[in-house]
Amino acid sequence: MKKYLFLILFSCALLGHSQQIALLKYKGGGDWYANPTALPNLITYCNNNINTTIETKPETVEVGSMDIFQYPFIHMTGHGNVFFSEEDSENLRNYLYSGGFLHIDDNYGMQPYITKELKNVFPDKDLVEIPANHPIFSTAFAFPEGLPKIHEHDGKRPQAFGIFHEGRLILLFTLECDLGDGWEDEIVHNDPSNIREKALKMGANIIKYAFDN
């Protein structure tokens, strides 16, 4: 019964808020607020290039809040520690199972913390690498080789991991890529325009996939 209640709440919320997205605020001390210009720039790019009408200012929502059910797409980033309480984990799990989508972008250093916390959210699921032929890499713009490399970090190849539920990708974890840095104002990281364009196009793919699925 509880599962169906969340489905009803989520469906009703999306009727009025299908063109709003949010940034996830979490506990643990990690800088959830990193890359402040990233989401606004991505929203502008999406509105100008893939026919979305997303509110230009993203909201901020806490993991354990029922407010997350108002948004079809939630973005999470940071460099450091992440902690989800039992209540946080249950709320996030219900949100994702009910139709929500979470994109976690490792801003360098988040991986060991978020992977541990995700096991609390999904004890019976593992992150699996997403192949380059998955629709998320072609839904708006084509990335035949999969996730683009935006920032060097450890010099490793960029990887996209996901969690699936009933065949649907509900959570995307991008690693050794740092899309968020590429979305930021050009002056922040001095990325070349072609690199920023790749980051924004991939971000648009993620938004479109989340809205369409």
Secondary structure as UniProt FT lines:
FT   HELIX           2..17
FT   TURN            18..19
FT   STRAND          21..25
FT   TURN            32..33
FT   TURN            36..37
FT   HELIX           38..49
FT   STRAND          59..62
FT   TURN            63..64
FT   HELIX           66..70
FT   STRAND          73..78
FT   HELIX           86..97
FT   TURN            98..99
FT   STRAND          101..106
FT   HELIX           111..121
FT   TURN            123..124
FT   STRAND          128..129
FT   TURN            132..133
FT   HELIX           135..137
FT   TURN            144..145
FT   TURN            153..154
FT   STRAND          159..165
FT   TURN            166..167
FT   STRAND          168..175
FT   HELIX           179..183
FT   HELIX           186..189
FT   HELIX           193..212
//
